[in-house]
């Protein structure tokens, strides 16, 4: 579904809005069902559902009659939305990235506060230019971020990855395949993950 309304386009690029729209993209849901899935108050979900309805992103697909107020079942009007670039300025996407980045940092701090507060943060620049930011080791150096007793947290950046185009495409495909494999799982804990890859223009090495 191509989105032609600017307000709808801007709403679809807001991370906090997508959290509330996503459950309705799976099929018909009542507000009570989705509120339970998201652990959010029903009045809060009403607010977002009304927004989606007004902008044509959501529709009522079934009304279940009963004593008292009927139960309405809502469904997203599409499982895939296409937002034309001209409807959303680049600054909006940059803002969205900042929002997600802030959420990641908050989640990192909440997942392992004792690690960050008791051990501090280790910022390491490798010889190849890879920058890693993780909770630091203790004085004995015995802490292992991959240990079973440590929360599954990770935050790694590098602007010095030297690849030929075929290797870069292979990495892109492998990252997406790995993400899709784990995305299909149904665990009991929600995680934030960000995957990004891009060539640095003007930094091509001559050989």
LOGUZA-884020 format. One record per residue: z, x, y of N, C-alpha, C, O, CB in turn; residue number from 1. Coordinates in steps of 0.2 Angstrom, whole numbers, padded with zeros to 4 digits. Glycine has a CB too. Layout:
! LOGUZA-884020
GUBA  n.pz  n.px  n.py ca.pz ca.px ca.py  c.pz  c.px  c.py  o.pz  o.px  o.py cb.pz cb.px cb.py num
GUBA     Z     X     Y     Z     X     Y     Z     X     Y     Z     X     Y     Z     X     Y NUM
...
***
This chain:
! LOGUZA-884020
GUBA  n.pz  n.px  n.py ca.pz ca.px ca.py  c.pz  c.px  c.py  o.pz  o.px  o.py cb.pz cb.px cb.py num
GUBA  0000  0004 -0006  0000  0000  0000  0000  0004  0006  0005  0008  0007  0006 -0005  0000   1
GUBA -0005  0004  0010 -0006  0007  0017 -0002  0004  0022 -0003 -0002  0023 -0013  0008  0019   2
GUBA  0003  0007  0025  0007  0005  0031  0004  0005  0037  0002  0011  0039  0014  0008  0031   3
GUBA  0002  0000  0041 -0001  0000  0047  0003 -0001  0053  0001 -0001  0059 -0007 -0005  0047   4
GUBA  0010 -0003  0052  0014 -0005  0057  0019  0001  0059  0021  0004  0054  0019 -0011  0055   5
GUBA  0019  0003  0065  0022  0009  0067  0030  0009  0065  0033  0014  0063  0022  0011  0074   6
GUBA  0033  0003  0066  0040  0002  0065  0042  0003  0057  0046  0006  0055  0043 -0004  0068   7
GUBA  0037  0000  0053  0038  0001  0046  0037  0008  0044  0041  0010  0039  0033 -0004  0042   8
GUBA  0032  0011  0047  0031  0018  0045  0037  0023  0047  0039  0027  0043  0025  0021  0049   9
GUBA  0040  0022  0053  0045  0026  0055  0051  0024  0050  0055  0029  0048  0047  0024  0062  10
GUBA  0052  0018  0048  0058  0016  0044  0057  0019  0037  0062  0022  0034  0058  0008  0043  11
GUBA  0051  0020  0034  0049  0023  0028  0051  0030  0028  0051  0033  0022  0042  0021  0026  12
GUBA  0051  0033  0033  0052  0041  0033  0059  0042  0035  0061  0048  0037  0047  0044  0038  13
GUBA  0063  0037  0035  0071  0039  0036  0074  0039  0030  0074  0034  0026  0074  0033  0041  14
GUBA  0077  0045  0028  0080  0045  0021  0085  0040  0020  0086  0038  0014  0084  0052  0021  15
GUBA  0089  0038  0025  0095  0033  0024  0092  0026  0022  0095  0022  0018  0099  0033  0030  16
GUBA  0086  0025  0025  0083  0018  0023  0080  0018  0016  0080  0013  0012  0077  0017  0028  17
GUBA  0077  0024  0014  0074  0024  0007  0079  0023  0002  0077  0021 -0004  0070  0031  0006  18
GUBA  0085  0025  0003  0090  0024 -0002  0091  0017 -0004  0092  0015 -0010  0097  0027  0001  19
GUBA  0091  0013  0001  0092  0006  0000  0085  0002 -0002  0086 -0003 -0005  0094  0002  0007  20
GUBA  0079  0005 -0001  0073  0002 -0003  0072  0003 -0010  0069 -0001 -0014  0068  0004  0002  21
GUBA  0073  0009 -0012  0071  0012 -0019  0073  0007 -0025  0069  0006 -0029  0074  0019 -0020  22
GUBA  0079  0004 -0025  0081  0000 -0031  0076 -0006 -0031  0075 -0008 -0037  0088 -0002 -0030  23
GUBA  0074 -0009 -0025  0069 -0014 -0026  0062 -0013 -0028  0058 -0017 -0029  0069 -0018 -0019  24
GUBA  0061 -0006 -0028  0054 -0004 -0030  0054 -0004 -0038  0048 -0004 -0041  0052  0003 -0027  25
GUBA  0059 -0005 -0041  0060 -0005 -0048  0058 -0012 -0051  0056 -0012 -0057  0066 -0002 -0051  26
GUBA  0059 -0017 -0047  0058 -0024 -0050  0063 -0028 -0046  0067 -0026 -0042  0060 -0024 -0057  27
GUBA  0062 -0035 -0048  0067 -0040 -0044  0074 -0038 -0045  0077 -0037 -0050  0065 -0047 -0047  28
GUBA  0078 -0038 -0039  0085 -0037 -0039  0088 -0042 -0034  0085 -0044 -0029  0086 -0030 -0037  29
GUBA  0094 -0044 -0036  0098 -0048 -0031  0102 -0043 -0027  0103 -0037 -0029  0103 -0053 -0035  30
GUBA  0104 -0045 -0021  0108 -0040 -0017  0114 -0038 -0020  0116 -0032 -0020  0110 -0044 -0010  31
GUBA  0118 -0042 -0024  0124 -0041 -0028  0122 -0035 -0033  0126 -0030 -0034  0127 -0047 -0031  32
GUBA  0117 -0036 -0036  0115 -0031 -0041  0114 -0024 -0038  0117 -0019 -0040  0109 -0033 -0045  33
GUBA  0110 -0024 -0033  0109 -0017 -0029  0115 -0014 -0026  0116 -0008 -0026  0103 -0018 -0024  34
GUBA  0119 -0019 -0023  0125 -0017 -0020  0130 -0013 -0025  0133 -0008 -0024  0129 -0022 -0017  35
GUBA  0130 -0016 -0032  0133 -0013 -0037  0130 -0006 -0039  0134 -0001 -0040  0134 -0017 -0043  36
GUBA  0124 -0006 -0039  0121  0001 -0041  0122  0006 -0036  0123  0012 -0038  0113  0000 -0042  37
GUBA  0122  0004 -0030  0123  0009 -0024  0130  0010 -0022  0132  0014 -0018  0119  0007 -0018  38
GUBA  0134  0006 -0025  0142  0006 -0023  0142  0005 -0015  0146  0009 -0012  0145  0013 -0025  39
GUBA  0139  0000 -0012  0139 -0001 -0005  0141 -0008 -0004  0139 -0013 -0008  0132  0000 -0002  40
GUBA  0144 -0010  0002  0146 -0017  0003  0140 -0021  0004  0135 -0019  0006  0150 -0017  0009  41
GUBA  0140 -0027  0001  0135 -0032  0002  0132 -0033  0009  0126 -0033  0010  0136 -0039 -0001  42
GUBA  0137 -0034  0014  0135 -0035  0021  0130 -0029  0023  0126 -0030  0027  0141 -0035  0026  43
GUBA  0132 -0023  0021  0128 -0017  0023  0121 -0018  0020  0116 -0016  0023  0131 -0011  0021  44
GUBA  0121 -0020  0014  0114 -0021  0011  0110 -0026  0014  0104 -0026  0014  0115 -0022  0003  45
GUBA  0114 -0032  0016  0110 -0037  0020  0107 -0035  0026  0101 -0037  0027  0115 -0043  0022  46
GUBA  0110 -0030  0029  0107 -0027  0035  0100 -0024  0034  0095 -0025  0037  0112 -0022  0038  47
GUBA  0100 -0020  0029  0094 -0016  0027  0089 -0021  0024  0083 -0020  0026  0096 -0010  0022  48
GUBA  0091 -0025  0020  0086 -0030  0017  0083 -0034  0022  0077 -0036  0022  0090 -0035  0012  49
GUBA  0086 -0036  0027  0083 -0040  0033  0078 -0036  0037  0073 -0039  0038  0089 -0043  0038  50
GUBA  0080 -0030  0037  0075 -0025  0041  0068 -0025  0037  0063 -0025  0039  0078 -0018  0042  51
GUBA  0069 -0024  0030  0063 -0023  0026  0059 -0029  0026  0053 -0029  0026  0066 -0021  0019  52
GUBA  0063 -0035  0026  0059 -0042  0026  0055 -0043  0032  0049 -0045  0032  0064 -0047  0025  53
GUBA  0058 -0041  0038  0055 -0042  0044  0049 -0038  0045  0044 -0040  0048  0060 -0041  0050  54
GUBA  0049 -0032  0042  0043 -0027  0042  0038 -0028  0037  0034 -0024  0036  0046 -0020  0043  55
GUBA  0039 -0033  0032  0035 -0034  0027  0035 -0029  0021  0030 -0028  0017  0028 -0034  0030  56
GUBA  0041 -0025  0020  0041 -0020  0015  0045 -0023  0009  0045 -0020  0004  0045 -0014  0017  57
GUBA  0048 -0029  0010  0052 -0033  0005  0050 -0040  0005  0048 -0043  0010  0059 -0031  0006  58
GUBA  0050 -0043 -0001  0049 -0050 -0001  0054 -0054 -0006  0056 -0050 -0011  0042 -0052 -0003  59
GUBA  0055 -0060 -0005  0059 -0064 -0010  0054 -0066 -0016  0049 -0070 -0014  0062 -0070 -0007  60
GUBA  0055 -0065 -0022  0051 -0066 -0027  0054 -0072 -0032  0050 -0075 -0036  0049 -0060 -0032  61
GUBA  0060 -0073 -0031  0063 -0079 -0035  0069 -0081 -0032  0073 -0077 -0029  0064 -0076 -0043  62
GUBA  0070 -0088 -0033  0077 -0091 -0030  0080 -0094 -0036  0077 -0099 -0039  0075 -0096 -0024  63
GUBA  0086 -0092 -0038  0089 -0095 -0043  0094 -0101 -0041  0099 -0099 -0037  0093 -0090 -0047  64
GUBA  0093 -0107 -0042  0097 -0112 -0040  0104 -0113 -0043  0104 -0111 -0049  0094 -0119 -0040  65
GUBA  0109 -0114 -0040  0116 -0115 -0043  0120 -0119 -0038  0118 -0120 -0033  0119 -0108 -0045  66
GUBA  0126 -0120 -0041  0131 -0124 -0036  0133 -0119 -0031  0135 -0113 -0032  0137 -0126 -0040  67
GUBA  0132 -0121 -0025  0134 -0117 -0019  0127 -0113 -0017  0122 -0116 -0017  0139 -0111 -0021  68
GUBA  0128 -0107 -0014  0122 -0104 -0011  0117 -0101 -0017  0120 -0098 -0022  0124 -0098 -0007  69
GUBA  0111 -0102 -0017  0106 -0100 -0022  0106 -0092 -0022  0108 -0089 -0017  0099 -0102 -0021  70
GUBA  0104 -0089 -0027  0104 -0082 -0028  0096 -0080 -0027  0092 -0082 -0031  0106 -0079 -0035  71
GUBA  0095 -0076 -0022  0088 -0074 -0021  0087 -0067 -0024  0091 -0062 -0024  0087 -0073 -0013  72
GUBA  0081 -0066 -0027  0079 -0060 -0030  0074 -0057 -0025  0069 -0060 -0024  0077 -0061 -0037  73
GUBA  0075 -0050 -0024  0070 -0047 -0019  0066 -0041 -0023  0069 -0039 -0028  0074 -0044 -0013  74
GUBA  0060 -0040 -0021  0057 -0035 -0023  0052 -0031 -0018  0050 -0035 -0013  0052 -0037 -0029  75
GUBA  0052 -0025 -0018  0048 -0021 -0014  0040 -0023 -0014  0038 -0025 -0020  0048 -0013 -0014  76
GUBA  0037 -0024 -0009  0030 -0026 -0010  0025 -0021 -0013  0019 -0023 -0014  0027 -0028 -0003  77
GUBA  0027 -0015 -0014  0023 -0010 -0017  0028 -0005 -0020  0034 -0004 -0018  0018 -0007 -0012  78
GUBA  0025 -0001 -0025  0029  0004 -0028  0027  0011 -0025  0029  0016 -0027  0028  0004 -0036  79
GUBA  0022  0010 -0021  0019  0016 -0018  0017  0014 -0010  0013  0010 -0010  0013  0020 -0021  80
GUBA  0020  0018 -0006  0018  0017  0001  0014  0023  0004  0016  0028  0003  0024  0015  0006  81
GUBA  0009  0022  0008  0005  0027  0011  0006  0026  0019  0004  0021  0022 -0002  0027  0009  82
GUBA  0009  0031  0022  0010  0031  0029  0005  0036  0032  0006  0042  0032  0018  0033  0031  83
GUBA  0000  0033  0036 -0004  0037  0040 -0001  0042  0045  0004  0040  0048 -0009  0033  0044  84
GUBA -0004  0048  0045  0000  0053  0049  0000  0051  0057  0005  0053  0060 -0004  0060  0049  85
GUBA -0005  0048  0059 -0005  0046  0066  0001  0041  0068  0002  0040  0074 -0012  0043  0068  86
GUBA  0004  0038  0063  0009  0033  0065  0016  0036  0065  0021  0034  0068  0009  0028  0059  87
GUBA  0016  0042  0063  0023  0046  0063  0022  0053  0066  0018  0057  0062  0026  0046  0056  88
GUBA  0024  0055  0071  0024  0061  0074  0027  0067  0070  0032  0065  0067  0026  0062  0081  89
GUBA  0025  0073  0070  0028  0078  0067  0035  0079  0068  0039  0081  0064  0024  0085  0068  90
GUBA  0037  0078  0075  0044  0078  0076  0048  0074  0072  0054  0076  0071  0045  0077  0084  91
GUBA  0046  0068  0070  0050  0064  0066  0051  0067  0059  0057  0066  0057  0046  0057  0066  92
GUBA  0046  0070  0056  0047  0073  0050  0052  0079  0050  0056  0080  0046  0040  0075  0047  93
GUBA  0051  0082  0056  0056  0088  0057  0063  0085  0057  0068  0088  0055  0054  0092  0063  94
GUBA  0064  0080  0061  0071  0077  0061  0073  0074  0054  0079  0075  0052  0071  0070  0066  95
GUBA  0069  0072  0050  0070  0069  0044  0072  0075  0039  0077  0075  0035  0064  0066  0040  96
GUBA  0069  0081  0040  0071  0087  0036  0078  0089  0038  0082  0091  0034  0066  0093  0038  97
GUBA  0079  0089  0045  0086  0091  0047  0091  0086  0044  0097  0089  0042  0086  0091  0055  98
GUBA  0090  0080  0044  0095  0075  0041  0096  0077  0033  0102  0077  0031  0092  0068  0041  99
GUBA  0091  0078  0030  0091  0080  0023  0095  0086  0022  0099  0087  0017  0085  0080  0019 100
GUBA  0094  0091  0026  0097  0098  0026  0104  0097  0027  0108  0100  0024  0094  0103  0031 101
GUBA  0106  0093  0032  0113  0092  0033  0117  0088  0027  0122  0090  0025  0114  0087  0039 102
GUBA  0113  0084  0024  0116  0080  0018  0117  0085  0012  0122  0085  0009  0111  0075  0016 103
GUBA  0112  0090  0012  0113  0095  0006  0119  0099  0008  0123  0101  0003  0107  0099  0006 104
GUBA  0120  0102  0014  0126  0106  0015  0132  0102  0015  0137  0105  0012  0125  0108  0023 105
GUBA  0133  0096  0017  0139  0092  0016  0140  0091  0008  0146  0092  0006  0138  0085  0019 106
GUBA  0135  0090  0004  0136  0089 -0003  0138  0095 -0006  0142  0095 -0011  0129  0087 -0006 107
GUBA  0135  0101 -0004  0138  0108 -0006  0145  0109 -0005  0149  0111 -0009  0134  0113 -0003 108
GUBA  0147  0107  0001  0154  0108  0003  0159  0103 -0001  0164  0105 -0003  0155  0107  0010 109
GUBA  0156  0097 -0002  0161  0092 -0006  0161  0094 -0013  0166  0093 -0016  0158  0085 -0005 110
GUBA  0155  0097 -0016  0155  0098 -0023  0160  0104 -0025  0163  0104 -0030  0148  0099 -0025 111
GUBA  0160  0109 -0021  0164  0114 -0022  0169  0117 -0016  0168  0123 -0014  0160  0120 -0025 112
GUBA  0173  0113 -0013  0177  0115 -0007  0181  0121 -0009  0182  0125 -0005  0181  0109 -0005 113
GUBA  0184  0120 -0015  0189  0126 -0017  0185  0133 -0017  0188  0138 -0016  0193  0124 -0023 114
GUBA  0179  0132 -0019  0175  0139 -0020  0173  0141 -0013  0174  0147 -0012  0169  0137 -0024 115
GUBA  0171  0137 -0009  0169  0139 -0002  0175  0141  0002  0174  0146  0006  0165  0133  0001 116
GUBA  0181  0137  0002  0186  0139  0006  0190  0145  0003  0193  0149  0007  0191  0133  0006 117
GUBA  0191  0145 -0003  0195  0150 -0006  0191  0157 -0007  0194  0162 -0006  0198  0148 -0013 118
GUBA  0185  0157 -0008  0181  0163 -0009  0177  0164 -0003  0175  0170 -0003  0177  0162 -0015 119
GUBA  0175  0159  0001  0171  0161  0006  0164  0160  0004  0162  0158 -0001  0172  0168  0009 120
GUBA  0159  0162  0008  0152  0161  0007  0149  0168  0007  0150  0173  0011  0148  0157  0012 121
GUBA  0145  0170  0002  0141  0176  0001  0134  0175  0003  0130  0171  0000  0142  0179 -0006 122
GUBA  0132  0179  0008  0125  0178  0011  0122  0185  0009  0124  0190  0012  0125  0177  0018 123
GUBA  0117  0185  0004  0114  0191  0002  0107  0192  0003  0103  0187  0002  0116  0192 -0006 124
GUBA  0105  0197  0006  0098  0199  0007  0096  0204  0002  0098  0210  0002  0097  0201  0014 125
GUBA  0091  0202 -0003  0089  0207 -0008  0084  0211 -0005  0081  0210  0001  0086  0203 -0014 126
GUBA  0082  0217 -0008  0077  0221 -0006  0070  0218 -0005  0067  0221 -0001  0077  0227 -0011 127
GUBA  0069  0213 -0009  0062  0210 -0008  0062  0205 -0003  0057  0202 -0001  0060  0207 -0014 128
GUBA  0068  0204  0001  0068  0199  0006  0071  0192  0005  0071  0188  0009  0061  0198  0009 129
GUBA  0072  0191 -0002  0075  0185 -0004  0082  0184 -0001  0087  0188 -0002  0076  0184 -0012 130
GUBA  0083  0178  0002  0090  0177  0005  0093  0172  0001  0091  0166  0000  0089  0174  0012 131
GUBA  0099  0173 -0002  0103  0168 -0006  0110  0167 -0002  0113  0172  0001  0105  0171 -0013 132
GUBA  0112  0161 -0002  0118  0159  0001  0122  0155 -0004  0120  0149 -0006  0117  0154  0007 133
GUBA  0128  0158 -0007  0131  0154 -0012  0139  0156 -0011  0140  0161 -0007  0129  0157 -0019 134
GUBA  0143  0152 -0014  0150  0154 -0014  0151  0161 -0016  0148  0163 -0021  0155  0149 -0018 135
GUBA  0155  0165 -0013  0156  0172 -0015  0160  0173 -0021  0164  0169 -0023  0159  0176 -0009 136
GUBA  0160  0179 -0024  0164  0181 -0030  0171  0182 -0027  0172  0184 -0022  0161  0186 -0034 137
GUBA  0176  0182 -0032  0182  0184 -0030  0183  0192 -0030  0178  0195 -0032  0188  0181 -0035 138
GUBA  0188  0194 -0029  0189  0202 -0028  0187  0205 -0035  0185  0211 -0035  0196  0204 -0026 139
GUBA  0189  0202 -0040  0187  0205 -0047  0180  0205 -0049  0177  0207 -0053  0192  0202 -0052 140
GUBA  0176  0200 -0045  0169  0199 -0046  0168  0196 -0053  0163  0196 -0056  0166  0206 -0046 141
GUBA  0173  0191 -0055  0172  0188 -0061  0169  0181 -0061  0168  0178 -0066  0179  0187 -0064 142
GUBA  0168  0179 -0055  0165  0172 -0054  0157  0172 -0055  0154  0176 -0053  0166  0169 -0047 143
GUBA  0155  0167 -0059  0148  0166 -0061  0146  0159 -0059  0148  0154 -0061  0147  0168 -0069 144
GUBA  0141  0159 -0054  0138  0152 -0052  0136  0148 -0058  0135  0142 -0057  0133  0153 -0047 145
GUBA  0133  0151 -0063  0130  0148 -0069  0136  0146 -0074  0134  0143 -0079  0125  0152 -0072 146
GUBA  0142  0148 -0073  0147  0146 -0078  0148  0139 -0079  0147  0135 -0074  0154  0150 -0076 147
GUBA  0150  0137 -0085  0151  0130 -0086  0156  0126 -0082  0156  0120 -0081  0153  0129 -0094 148
GUBA  0161  0130 -0080  0167  0127 -0076  0165  0127 -0068  0169  0125 -0065  0173  0131 -0077 149
GUBA  0159  0129 -0066  0157  0129 -0059  0152  0123 -0058  0148  0122 -0062  0154  0136 -0057 150
GUBA  0153  0119 -0053  0149  0114 -0051  0141  0116 -0051  0140  0122 -0049  0151  0110 -0045 151
GUBA  0137  0112 -0052  0130  0113 -0052  0127  0113 -0045  0125  0108 -0043  0125  0109 -0057 152
GUBA  0128  0119 -0041  0126  0119 -0034  0122  0125 -0034  0122  0130 -0037  0132  0120 -0030 153
GUBA  0117  0125 -0029  0112  0131 -0028  0109  0130 -0021  0107  0124 -0019  0107  0131 -0034 154
GUBA  0108  0135 -0018  0105  0135 -0011  0101  0142 -0010  0105  0147 -0009  0110  0134 -0006 155
GUBA  0095  0143 -0012  0092  0149 -0011  0085  0149 -0007  0081  0144 -0008  0090  0152 -0018 156
GUBA  0084  0153 -0003  0078  0154  0001  0075  0161  0001  0079  0165 -0001  0080  0152  0009 157
GUBA  0069  0161  0001  0065  0167  0001  0059  0167  0006  0055  0162  0005  0064  0170 -0006 158
GUBA  0058  0172  0010  0051  0172  0014  0047  0178  0012  0043  0180  0016  0052  0171  0021 159
GUBA  0049  0181  0006  0046  0187  0004  0043  0187 -0003  0043  0192 -0007  0051  0193  0004 160
GUBA  0041  0181 -0005  0038  0180 -0012  0031  0182 -0011  0027  0178 -0008  0039  0172 -0014 161
GUBA  0029  0187 -0015  0022  0189 -0015  0018  0187 -0021  0019  0190 -0026  0022  0197 -0014 162
GUBA  0014  0182 -0020  0010  0180 -0025  0002  0179 -0024  0000  0178 -0018  0012  0173 -0027 163
GUBA -0002  0180 -0029 -0009  0178 -0028 -0010  0171 -0028 -0005  0168 -0032 -0013  0182 -0033 164
GUBA -0015  0168 -0026 -0016  0161 -0026 -0015  0157 -0033 -0012  0152 -0033 -0023  0159 -0023 165
GUBA -0018  0160 -0038 -0017  0157 -0045 -0010  0157 -0047 -0007  0152 -0050 -0021  0161 -0050 166
GUBA -0006  0162 -0045  0001  0162 -0047  0005  0157 -0043  0010  0154 -0045  0004  0169 -0046 167
GUBA  0003  0157 -0037  0006  0152 -0032  0005  0145 -0035  0010  0140 -0035  0004  0152 -0025 168
GUBA -0001  0143 -0037 -0002  0136 -0040  0001  0135 -0046  0004  0130 -0047 -0010  0136 -0041 169
GUBA  0002  0141 -0050  0006  0140 -0056  0013  0138 -0055  0016  0134 -0058  0005  0146 -0061 170
GUBA  0016  0142 -0050  0023  0140 -0048  0024  0133 -0046  0028  0130 -0047  0025  0145 -0043 171
GUBA  0019  0131 -0041  0019  0124 -0039  0019  0119 -0045  0023  0114 -0045  0013  0123 -0034 172
GUBA  0015  0120 -0049  0014  0115 -0055  0021  0116 -0059  0023  0110 -0061  0008  0117 -0059 173
GUBA  0023  0122 -0061  0029  0122 -0065  0035  0119 -0061  0039  0116 -0065  0031  0130 -0066 174
GUBA  0036  0120 -0055  0042  0117 -0051  0041  0109 -0052  0046  0106 -0053  0042  0119 -0044 175
GUBA  0035  0107 -0051  0035  0099 -0051  0036  0097 -0058  0039  0091 -0059  0028  0097 -0048 176
GUBA  0033  0100 -0063  0034  0098 -0070  0042  0098 -0072  0044  0094 -0075  0030  0103 -0075 177
GUBA  0045  0103 -0069  0052  0104 -0071  0056  0098 -0067  0061  0095 -0070  0055  0111 -0068 178
GUBA  0054  0097 -0061  0058  0092 -0057  0056  0085 -0061  0061  0081 -0061  0055  0091 -0050 179
GUBA  0050  0084 -0063  0048  0077 -0066  0052  0076 -0072  0054  0071 -0074  0041  0077 -0067 180
GUBA  0053  0082 -0076  0057  0082 -0083  0064  0079 -0082  0066  0075 -0085  0056  0088 -0086 181
GUBA  0067  0082 -0077  0074  0080 -0075  0075  0074 -0072  0080  0070 -0072  0078  0086 -0072 182
GUBA  0070  0072 -0068  0070  0066 -0064  0070  0060 -0069  0072  0054 -0067  0064  0065 -0059 183
GUBA  0067  0060 -0075  0067  0055 -0080  0073  0054 -0083  0074  0049 -0087  0061  0056 -0085 184
GUBA  0078  0058 -0082  0085  0057 -0085  0089  0052 -0082  0088  0051 -0076  0088  0064 -0086 185
GUBA  0094  0049 -0085  0098  0044 -0082  0105  0046 -0083  0109  0044 -0088  0097  0037 -0085 186
GUBA  0108  0050 -0079  0115  0053 -0079  0119  0048 -0075  0117  0043 -0072  0115  0060 -0077 187
GUBA  0125  0050 -0074  0130  0046 -0070  0132  0050 -0064  0137  0047 -0061  0136  0045 -0074 188
GUBA  0128  0055 -0062  0130  0058 -0055  0123  0059 -0051  0118  0062 -0054  0133  0065 -0057 189
GUBA  0124  0057 -0045  0118  0058 -0041  0118  0065 -0038  0123  0067 -0035  0118  0052 -0035 190
GUBA  0112  0068 -0038  0111  0075 -0035  0106  0075 -0029  0101  0071 -0030  0110  0080 -0041 191
GUBA  0107  0080 -0025  0102  0081 -0020  0098  0087 -0022  0101  0092 -0023  0105  0082 -0013 192
GUBA  0092  0087 -0021  0088  0093 -0023  0082  0093 -0018  0079  0088 -0016  0085  0093 -0030 193
GUBA  0080  0099 -0016  0075  0100 -0011  0070  0106 -0014  0073  0111 -0016  0077  0102 -0004 194
GUBA  0064  0105 -0015  0059  0110 -0017  0054  0110 -0012  0051  0106 -0010  0056  0108 -0024 195
GUBA  0053  0117 -0009  0048  0118 -0004  0044  0124 -0006  0047  0129 -0008  0051  0118  0003 196
GUBA  0038  0124 -0004  0034  0130 -0005  0028  0130 -0001  0024  0125  0000  0031  0131 -0013 197
GUBA  0026  0136  0003  0021  0136  0008  0019  0143  0009  0023  0147  0009  0022  0132  0014 198
GUBA  0012  0144  0010  0010  0151  0012  0012  0152  0019  0011  0148  0023  0003  0152  0010 199
GUBA  0014  0159  0021  0015  0160  0028  0008  0163  0031  0006  0168  0029  0020  0166  0028 200
GUBA  0006  0159  0035 -0001  0161  0039  0000  0167  0042  0005  0168  0046 -0003  0155  0043 201
GUBA -0005  0171  0042 -0005  0178  0045 -0001  0183  0042 -0001  0189  0044 -0002  0177  0052 202
GUBA  0002  0182  0036  0005  0187  0032  0002  0189  0026  0005  0191  0021  0012  0184  0031 203
GUBA -0005  0188  0026 -0008  0190  0020 -0009  0198  0019 -0011  0201  0024 -0015  0187  0019 204
GUBA -0007  0201  0014 -0007  0208  0013 -0014  0210  0012 -0017  0207  0007 -0002  0210  0008 205
GUBA -0016  0216  0015 -0022  0219  0013 -0021  0224  0008 -0017  0228  0008 -0026  0222  0019 206
GUBA -0026  0224  0003 -0026  0229 -0003 -0032  0233 -0003 -0032  0237 -0008 -0024  0225 -0009 207
***
